[in-house]
Amino acid sequence: MVGKKILGLTVFILFLLLFTQAANWGENLPVFKPKVRSVAVFKNGLGYFTSSGTVTLKNGWAMTDRVPDPILGGLWIWPLTEGASIEEVIVFKDKVAKSIEVISLVELLKANVGKEVTITANNKEYSGVIKSVPEDREKTVVPVRSGYYPYYSVQSQKAIIPANLIILKTQDGLIALNKHNISKVEFPNNLNSKFKSMEEIKRFKLRVSSPNTKTKIGMSYLQKGITWVPSYLINIDKKNRARIIMKAVVVNDAEDLDNVEFSFVVGFPNFKYADNLSPMSLSEDVFTFLKQLYNPQQNANQMFFSGMSNVQSVMSYDGFSPGMPTYPNISSPGISGKFAEDLFFYKKTKISLKKGERGYYHIFSEDVYFKHFYKLDIPNTIQKSNYSYSYNQQKEKLPEQVWHCIKLTNTTKYPWTTAPAMVIKGSKPISQDRINYTPIGVQSTLKLTAANDIKIKYSEVELDRERNVKIYHYTYSLVTVQGEVQLKNTKNEAVDMEITKTLTGEVIEIDNDGKTTKTAEGLKTVNYHSILKWKITLKPKEEIKLNYKYKVHISR
């Protein structure tokens, strides 16, 4: 019996020693210092970081203060040593002492606790030894319930109890002074101009099962704070061949990066939880986390920032032209890159950029085919309401404008992402427009300048009106409209033109080899929605008329 008691006591003492040792591991654990190896940067402010490092474990444990702020589900840690496995990862807040310069009388007193001092407060002097300068105190968290959902509508409030006392040991005993009443501080001897402040930091503790004490560990995380901003420079000083140069400006507010491989991502990614931080970031309490997680508006910003890169332009590029010729590849060697599903990754190596810095990087320079043409878009003259159509009663009709444009054919090995495009001719600036997302082999259109040398007159007149037309128990007037576009080329050279006219109604006549397309817009209404297109070449000083006729139902 005595032996069992001794054995039990021994086990208890050993357990207590192990527990005490484990409790102190947070201070004595070996430090794991992962280095960022690569970053995939998206235009919506997210970056996918991969890092790794080697650490000598202590009883299977290691620690790091390299704690990111990943989005929900975006943090992964794994062993890179064969036979090893990650058993648990604990993130916690720790306090470390930091020496900082004093910037107030209170901080000066705090830095000189234990020293003699003469303090003037309310026009009275007090001499003695600084005994204590208490810190502010954080009040206990008070749950505040709001709404009807007890889990994610509960918010937490924190309050700070300010410390306004300074305790001084004088010949007459201890006295407490209000720090707000102090106007002067004198030290008969040397003083400290710096004091130690406890700074709160985040840390990881990792428990690793490994056959080797020295173990390599990898970590990847998707976090906000980094983005890239592309732009193009296009030189059109050669006939039918343009030089397109792409650069990327990296905005890094995430973390210091040293000799890192970058991938600039082109495409429209889907990150459902981009606006939800992982609990491992220690940025929110449980109530705030749940509230954010179940907030139906959580993805509004993510959709905006992701979508602005490409979704606006998905239907904007010119697309494959049936008659587009096959051009030989005249590209010069450019940056390496590769596709991954529907995304493309421009790759750039050996980038070093500290947090808060911005970097400018050349991506590629290529020669591509282009052609000049002139574009005219004529808007719809029928005013659409929710239930019917009527003539547009615009008081002052704005004149249509012919634009001198270029079409660039993407003969490179990369898709072109949506970005500003500066067009020059030699050393002369011509225009700035936007290149929309352009896949390989597709054409992209850029506006150069307003073409004032192409004169235009546009008119529509009513030819006939048939009243009391019944459609599904509703009464309309069926109006026949004649439209005419007059074009005159005052230049001394021929120009290729593309004219587009949108209208509400059914086209019954169109001349000069114009093409008509009925779209699916407004299928529930009584009228068709049509697009008219002409492609013509205007000779020098030539004048031409384009005519069309259509019928439209107008509500009475």
Legacy VTK file of the C-alpha trace (Angstrom):
# vtk DataFile Version 3.0
C-alpha trace
ASCII
DATASET POLYDATA
POINTS 556 float
0.000 0.000 0.000
2.824 2.374 0.901
4.527 1.553 -2.411
1.404 2.444 -4.382
1.121 5.760 -2.556
4.763 6.581 -3.263
4.299 5.612 -6.923
1.160 7.752 -7.209
2.911 10.712 -5.598
5.859 10.306 -7.951
3.581 10.262 -11.010
1.784 13.346 -9.733
5.068 15.224 -9.203
6.291 14.265 -12.678
3.000 15.398 -14.199
3.219 18.678 -12.287
6.774 19.222 -13.498
5.784 18.508 -17.104
2.784 20.826 -16.823
4.928 23.591 -15.331
7.504 23.103 -18.099
4.801 23.191 -20.800
3.352 26.360 -19.289
6.736 28.070 -19.634
7.398 26.815 -23.143
5.899 29.973 -24.611
8.956 31.866 -23.319
11.665 29.274 -23.917
10.642 27.584 -27.156
12.953 27.666 -30.184
11.930 30.333 -32.677
10.721 29.286 -36.110
11.503 31.983 -38.699
9.744 31.147 -41.979
10.833 33.081 -45.050
8.366 34.040 -47.760
9.373 32.198 -50.942
6.585 33.154 -53.351
3.510 35.378 -53.621
0.630 35.150 -56.089
-0.807 38.678 -56.244
-4.400 39.381 -57.285
-5.775 42.750 -58.359
-8.474 42.646 -55.673
-5.989 43.216 -52.841
-5.367 39.569 -51.935
-2.065 37.725 -51.989
-1.339 34.007 -51.650
1.919 33.711 -49.693
4.015 30.552 -49.342
6.849 30.442 -46.824
9.120 27.855 -45.219
11.922 27.505 -42.711
13.850 25.047 -40.557
13.706 24.875 -36.765
15.242 22.669 -34.072
12.300 21.435 -32.010
12.228 21.361 -28.234
10.207 18.403 -27.007
8.357 18.614 -30.315
7.503 22.308 -29.918
8.519 25.521 -31.698
7.242 29.082 -31.779
7.042 31.943 -34.263
5.904 35.550 -34.166
5.453 35.606 -37.949
1.660 35.520 -37.656
-0.288 36.627 -40.780
-3.895 37.851 -40.988
-5.343 35.177 -43.301
-8.884 35.059 -44.591
-11.183 32.304 -43.390
-9.886 28.937 -44.598
-6.784 30.567 -46.071
-4.110 29.376 -43.605
-2.310 26.044 -43.965
0.774 24.738 -42.154
2.508 21.493 -43.087
5.798 19.647 -42.457
8.395 19.475 -45.221
10.472 16.819 -43.460
9.616 13.254 -44.438
7.749 11.365 -41.726
6.804 14.507 -39.786
3.288 15.768 -39.058
1.764 18.888 -37.524
-0.160 17.881 -34.382
-1.460 21.258 -33.246
-0.982 24.978 -33.740
-1.914 27.455 -31.026
-2.086 31.183 -31.672
-1.953 33.488 -28.660
-1.195 37.033 -27.651
2.021 37.742 -25.797
3.609 40.845 -24.369
7.197 41.870 -24.992
9.129 44.759 -23.503
10.021 47.533 -25.888
12.212 50.541 -25.135
10.695 53.774 -26.431
11.474 57.484 -26.139
9.374 59.420 -23.625
7.057 62.050 -25.112
5.161 63.314 -22.026
5.728 64.162 -18.360
3.866 61.025 -17.304
6.080 58.815 -19.469
9.149 60.612 -18.100
8.049 59.791 -14.558
7.332 56.198 -15.579
10.851 55.863 -16.987
12.386 57.054 -13.722
10.542 55.034 -11.073
12.804 54.788 -7.991
14.598 58.087 -8.620
14.419 61.338 -6.711
12.273 64.030 -8.238
10.633 67.376 -7.547
7.137 67.674 -8.988
5.215 70.921 -9.327
1.449 70.438 -9.205
-1.143 73.152 -8.612
1.699 75.652 -8.003
3.073 73.526 -5.119
6.320 71.542 -5.076
6.590 67.922 -3.863
9.984 66.245 -3.423
10.586 62.557 -2.995
11.187 59.251 -4.743
8.872 58.072 -7.517
7.161 55.017 -6.089
4.664 54.060 -8.795
3.084 55.273 -12.044
0.067 52.934 -12.562
-1.076 51.867 -16.049
-4.564 52.215 -17.511
-6.808 49.255 -16.776
-9.050 47.451 -19.274
-12.564 46.836 -18.049
-14.128 43.392 -18.265
-15.863 42.629 -21.557
-19.591 43.277 -21.293
-21.825 41.327 -23.741
-24.535 43.438 -25.322
-27.362 41.575 -27.021
-29.132 43.091 -30.014
-31.626 41.694 -32.501
-33.219 38.266 -32.422
-30.326 35.964 -33.230
-28.395 35.101 -30.073
-25.301 33.742 -31.793
-24.143 36.280 -34.302
-25.920 39.433 -33.142
-24.171 39.543 -29.766
-21.534 42.251 -29.693
-18.857 42.888 -27.128
-17.813 46.186 -25.604
-14.527 47.089 -23.983
-13.888 50.021 -21.690
-10.653 51.517 -20.383
-10.362 52.774 -16.812
-7.763 55.577 -17.053
-4.982 55.758 -14.484
-4.599 59.320 -13.218
-2.414 58.708 -10.148
1.307 59.099 -9.510
2.524 57.849 -6.130
5.450 59.697 -4.543
7.382 58.667 -1.383
8.266 61.827 0.584
9.707 62.482 4.048
6.166 62.816 5.321
5.046 59.527 3.774
3.359 58.393 0.565
1.291 60.889 -1.400
-0.760 60.464 -4.579
-0.789 63.230 -7.166
-3.181 63.703 -10.042
-1.059 63.453 -13.194
-3.280 65.989 -14.962
-2.259 68.684 -12.429
1.502 68.305 -12.985
3.118 71.280 -14.705
6.837 70.727 -13.991
9.236 67.874 -13.169
12.829 68.309 -11.924
15.472 65.611 -11.358
18.475 66.449 -9.139
20.461 63.590 -10.705
20.570 61.890 -14.115
17.301 60.819 -15.671
16.217 58.154 -18.144
14.753 59.463 -21.401
13.470 56.026 -22.430
11.114 53.627 -20.749
10.049 50.060 -21.312
6.555 49.567 -22.644
4.848 46.207 -22.924
3.852 45.692 -26.546
1.237 43.073 -27.416
2.171 40.734 -30.255
0.706 37.566 -31.791
2.551 34.261 -31.787
2.132 30.671 -32.988
3.085 27.618 -30.940
3.498 24.486 -33.054
3.640 20.899 -31.835
5.282 18.688 -34.433
5.701 14.938 -34.509
8.963 14.400 -36.356
11.665 11.713 -36.597
14.244 14.505 -36.614
14.687 17.263 -34.064
15.652 19.585 -36.909
12.486 19.890 -38.991
11.498 21.944 -42.023
8.022 23.502 -41.909
6.016 25.203 -44.641
3.159 27.674 -44.373
0.766 29.202 -46.915
-1.873 31.840 -46.353
-4.252 34.031 -48.330
-4.385 37.528 -46.881
-5.237 41.090 -47.809
-2.793 43.949 -48.035
-1.055 43.493 -51.371
-2.132 44.176 -54.935
-0.736 44.890 -58.372
-1.749 47.627 -60.766
-0.983 46.916 -64.456
-0.685 49.435 -67.269
0.368 49.475 -70.921
2.404 51.693 -73.212
1.656 51.262 -76.923
3.898 52.759 -79.590
2.299 52.975 -83.064
5.147 54.641 -84.946
5.492 51.691 -87.368
2.973 50.819 -90.053
0.624 47.991 -89.014
2.894 47.023 -86.134
2.699 48.339 -82.583
5.044 47.856 -79.680
3.090 47.005 -76.530
4.879 47.269 -73.189
3.301 46.132 -69.933
4.374 47.068 -66.434
3.112 46.189 -62.965
3.114 48.453 -59.915
3.040 46.415 -56.706
1.436 47.992 -53.635
2.702 46.130 -50.566
1.053 46.857 -47.227
1.230 43.237 -46.045
4.769 42.330 -44.892
8.458 42.605 -45.751
9.435 40.540 -48.789
13.022 39.602 -49.608
14.079 37.920 -52.872
10.593 36.531 -53.494
9.113 34.988 -56.637
6.019 36.930 -57.722
3.106 35.744 -59.823
0.835 38.494 -61.157
-2.565 36.879 -61.629
-4.825 37.667 -64.587
-8.461 36.555 -64.388
-11.554 36.733 -62.215
-10.968 34.655 -59.061
-13.678 33.450 -56.709
-12.790 33.989 -53.045
-16.044 33.558 -51.175
-14.650 34.446 -47.742
-12.339 37.292 -48.774
-14.013 39.620 -46.254
-13.902 37.148 -43.350
-10.744 36.914 -41.289
-9.665 33.529 -39.968
-10.059 33.047 -36.199
-6.303 32.324 -36.228
-5.713 36.031 -36.884
-6.914 36.848 -33.340
-8.532 39.986 -34.739
-12.088 39.352 -33.535
-13.881 37.813 -30.595
-16.247 34.905 -31.150
-19.357 37.077 -31.319
-17.942 39.453 -33.922
-16.573 36.548 -35.946
-19.943 34.800 -36.094
-21.731 38.019 -36.941
-19.366 38.684 -39.844
-19.557 35.092 -41.017
-23.343 35.106 -41.340
-23.630 38.635 -42.713
-25.311 38.312 -46.144
-23.529 41.456 -47.344
-20.095 40.047 -46.596
-19.015 39.653 -50.208
-20.082 43.035 -51.557
-16.593 44.544 -51.388
-14.946 41.353 -52.583
-17.188 41.250 -55.639
-16.502 44.911 -56.368
-12.735 44.740 -56.103
-12.446 41.399 -57.874
-14.915 42.312 -60.561
-13.392 45.648 -61.440
-10.407 43.834 -62.871
-12.124 41.819 -65.556
-15.832 41.160 -65.137
-16.746 44.522 -66.615
-14.851 43.674 -69.753
-15.738 40.022 -70.238
-18.246 40.934 -72.958
-16.380 44.038 -74.120
-13.546 42.701 -76.238
-14.131 42.386 -79.942
-14.007 38.602 -79.955
-12.844 36.362 -82.779
-13.579 37.847 -86.154
-14.595 35.193 -88.720
-12.484 36.862 -91.358
-9.494 37.684 -89.165
-6.287 36.543 -90.877
-3.762 34.305 -89.174
-0.676 36.379 -88.334
2.802 34.960 -87.767
4.184 35.411 -84.267
6.463 38.453 -84.285
6.829 38.658 -80.502
10.170 39.095 -78.817
11.087 37.000 -75.762
9.023 38.110 -72.772
8.293 37.159 -69.200
7.528 33.565 -68.287
3.989 32.647 -67.352
1.492 29.837 -67.366
-2.221 29.084 -67.220
-3.912 27.468 -64.223
-7.541 26.697 -65.082
-8.992 30.061 -66.223
-6.288 32.178 -64.582
-2.957 33.233 -66.031
0.148 33.877 -63.921
2.833 36.317 -65.078
5.995 35.290 -63.232
8.733 37.595 -61.947
11.610 36.442 -59.722
13.903 38.054 -57.145
11.601 40.827 -55.922
12.403 42.525 -52.617
9.836 44.971 -51.264
9.325 46.099 -47.693
5.942 46.688 -46.108
4.724 50.152 -47.099
6.824 50.278 -50.267
5.667 50.325 -53.902
7.533 48.650 -56.724
7.566 49.142 -60.524
8.323 46.060 -62.649
8.579 45.421 -66.382
6.381 42.488 -67.453
6.799 42.170 -71.220
7.502 44.017 -74.474
6.037 42.585 -77.665
5.346 43.561 -81.284
1.725 43.030 -82.333
-0.339 43.790 -85.448
-2.759 46.707 -85.411
-4.937 48.641 -87.833
-6.501 52.101 -87.898
-10.235 52.548 -88.309
-12.927 55.098 -87.524
-15.876 54.286 -85.297
-19.320 55.879 -84.993
-21.944 54.749 -82.461
-25.450 56.191 -82.837
-27.680 55.782 -79.774
-31.310 54.729 -79.634
-33.786 57.553 -80.250
-36.727 55.740 -78.667
-37.284 56.399 -74.989
-38.013 53.194 -73.101
-40.149 53.092 -69.958
-41.131 50.125 -67.820
-44.286 49.421 -69.793
-44.073 51.167 -73.137
-42.043 53.155 -75.663
-42.188 56.784 -76.717
-40.110 59.190 -78.750
-37.149 60.634 -76.921
-38.107 64.149 -75.918
-34.545 65.316 -75.322
-34.601 69.093 -75.765
-31.095 69.515 -77.164
-29.793 66.562 -79.149
-26.081 66.005 -78.664
-24.111 65.434 -81.880
-22.682 61.982 -82.508
-18.901 61.788 -82.573
-16.656 59.826 -84.915
-13.629 58.383 -83.129
-10.288 57.505 -84.638
-9.482 54.069 -83.154
-7.004 51.232 -83.457
-7.501 47.478 -83.208
-4.689 45.527 -81.598
-4.434 41.796 -82.281
-3.087 39.806 -79.351
-0.422 37.711 -81.083
1.545 37.309 -77.834
1.683 34.209 -75.689
-0.230 35.860 -72.854
-3.731 37.172 -72.261
-3.920 40.915 -71.672
-5.480 41.961 -68.405
-7.748 44.998 -68.022
-5.595 48.099 -67.493
-4.979 51.716 -68.593
-3.193 52.013 -71.938
-1.105 55.002 -72.980
-0.725 55.356 -76.763
2.271 57.189 -78.208
3.749 57.680 -81.665
7.506 57.853 -81.327
7.979 60.382 -78.531
4.593 62.087 -78.976
1.619 61.315 -76.701
-1.578 60.454 -78.590
-4.181 59.219 -76.115
-4.955 57.157 -73.055
-7.708 54.548 -73.021
-8.276 51.139 -71.455
-7.397 47.712 -72.767
-10.087 45.275 -71.695
-9.288 41.653 -70.941
-8.078 40.215 -74.254
-7.370 36.494 -74.715
-4.674 35.232 -77.057
-5.684 35.668 -80.715
-8.407 38.232 -79.972
-8.580 41.894 -80.971
-8.897 44.834 -78.587
-10.084 48.332 -79.563
-8.649 51.601 -78.252
-9.933 55.105 -78.922
-7.285 57.572 -80.042
-8.810 60.956 -80.851
-12.028 62.571 -81.977
-12.068 62.525 -85.799
-13.161 66.051 -86.680
-12.203 65.505 -90.333
-15.107 63.054 -90.714
-18.254 65.154 -90.949
-21.555 63.565 -89.922
-25.237 64.411 -90.154
-27.843 62.142 -88.668
-31.628 62.345 -88.832
-34.782 60.272 -88.329
-38.215 61.237 -89.675
-41.655 59.710 -89.311
-43.039 58.354 -92.591
-46.312 56.802 -91.498
-48.460 56.141 -88.422
-51.077 53.422 -88.099
-53.313 54.052 -85.103
-55.327 51.753 -82.846
-53.167 48.675 -83.303
-54.358 46.066 -80.772
-51.824 43.755 -79.115
-52.950 41.659 -76.137
-55.771 44.063 -75.264
-53.454 47.073 -75.400
-53.639 49.828 -78.005
-50.579 51.184 -79.818
-49.643 53.340 -82.775
-47.421 51.581 -85.341
-44.942 54.209 -86.568
-42.700 53.829 -89.626
-39.410 55.710 -89.239
-36.853 56.590 -91.945
-33.274 57.111 -90.764
-30.330 58.578 -92.638
-26.628 58.921 -91.780
-24.554 61.284 -93.953
-20.781 60.860 -93.811
-18.144 63.011 -95.508
-14.414 62.358 -95.481
-12.532 65.667 -95.711
-9.159 63.970 -95.317
-6.739 63.381 -98.208
-6.612 59.679 -97.496
-9.122 56.837 -97.401
-10.487 55.702 -94.051
-12.123 52.466 -92.918
-15.273 53.040 -90.896
-17.517 50.992 -88.621
-20.955 52.458 -87.907
-23.276 51.012 -85.282
-26.862 52.091 -84.686
-29.082 50.687 -81.924
-32.850 51.027 -82.218
-36.118 49.796 -80.816
-38.319 48.290 -83.521
-38.267 45.959 -86.511
-35.898 46.888 -89.328
-37.574 46.586 -92.746
-34.909 48.184 -94.992
-31.152 48.813 -94.825
-28.746 49.749 -97.621
-24.988 49.718 -98.309
-24.620 46.089 -97.201
-25.617 46.909 -93.666
-26.236 44.031 -91.267
-29.103 43.753 -88.780
-29.081 41.763 -85.535
-32.085 41.244 -83.272
-30.984 40.977 -79.662
-32.764 39.364 -76.729
-33.114 42.633 -74.850
-36.662 43.473 -73.796
-38.219 40.139 -74.801
-41.371 40.862 -72.798
-42.093 44.068 -74.691
-43.958 44.429 -77.992
-40.943 45.731 -79.926
-37.742 44.130 -81.100
-34.375 45.477 -80.047
-32.081 45.719 -83.090
-28.482 46.617 -83.865
-27.493 47.901 -87.307
-23.873 47.718 -88.473
-22.049 49.005 -91.551
-18.431 48.522 -92.526
-17.412 50.909 -95.310
-14.342 52.580 -96.783
-14.589 56.309 -97.413
-12.321 57.539 -100.174
-10.627 60.949 -99.916
-13.239 63.748 -100.056
-16.005 61.160 -100.585
-19.518 61.660 -99.210
-21.959 58.803 -98.609
-25.472 58.299 -97.211
-26.592 55.284 -95.191
-30.352 54.695 -95.084
-32.545 52.411 -93.033
-36.219 52.062 -92.222
-37.973 50.445 -89.270
-41.355 50.106 -87.575
-41.979 50.594 -83.886
-45.073 50.296 -81.653
-45.608 53.423 -79.560
-48.034 53.473 -76.647
-50.869 55.951 -76.998
LINES 1 557
556 0 1 2 3 4 5 6 7 8 9 10 11 12 13 14 15 16 17 18 19 20 21 22 23 24 25 26 27 28 29 30 31 32 33 34 35 36 37 38 39 40 41 42 43 44 45 46 47 48 49 50 51 52 53 54 55 56 57 58 59 60 61 62 63 64 65 66 67 68 69 70 71 72 73 74 75 76 77 78 79 80 81 82 83 84 85 86 87 88 89 90 91 92 93 94 95 96 97 98 99 100 101 102 103 104 105 106 107 108 109 110 111 112 113 114 115 116 117 118 119 120 121 122 123 124 125 126 127 128 129 130 131 132 133 134 135 136 137 138 139 140 141 142 143 144 145 146 147 148 149 150 151 152 153 154 155 156 157 158 159 160 161 162 163 164 165 166 167 168 169 170 171 172 173 174 175 176 177 178 179 180 181 182 183 184 185 186 187 188 189 190 191 192 193 194 195 196 197 198 199 200 201 202 203 204 205 206 207 208 209 210 211 212 213 214 215 216 217 218 219 220 221 222 223 224 225 226 227 228 229 230 231 232 233 234 235 236 237 238 239 240 241 242 243 244 245 246 247 248 249 250 251 252 253 254 255 256 257 258 259 260 261 262 263 264 265 266 267 268 269 270 271 272 273 274 275 276 277 278 279 280 281 282 283 284 285 286 287 288 289 290 291 292 293 294 295 296 297 298 299 300 301 302 303 304 305 306 307 308 309 310 311 312 313 314 315 316 317 318 319 320 321 322 323 324 325 326 327 328 329 330 331 332 333 334 335 336 337 338 339 340 341 342 343 344 345 346 347 348 349 350 351 352 353 354 355 356 357 358 359 360 361 362 363 364 365 366 367 368 369 370 371 372 373 374 375 376 377 378 379 380 381 382 383 384 385 386 387 388 389 390 391 392 393 394 395 396 397 398 399 400 401 402 403 404 405 406 407 408 409 410 411 412 413 414 415 416 417 418 419 420 421 422 423 424 425 426 427 428 429 430 431 432 433 434 435 436 437 438 439 440 441 442 443 444 445 446 447 448 449 450 451 452 453 454 455 456 457 458 459 460 461 462 463 464 465 466 467 468 469 470 471 472 473 474 475 476 477 478 479 480 481 482 483 484 485 486 487 488 489 490 491 492 493 494 495 496 497 498 499 500 501 502 503 504 505 506 507 508 509 510 511 512 513 514 515 516 517 518 519 520 521 522 523 524 525 526 527 528 529 530 531 532 533 534 535 536 537 538 539 540 541 542 543 544 545 546 547 548 549 550 551 552 553 554 555
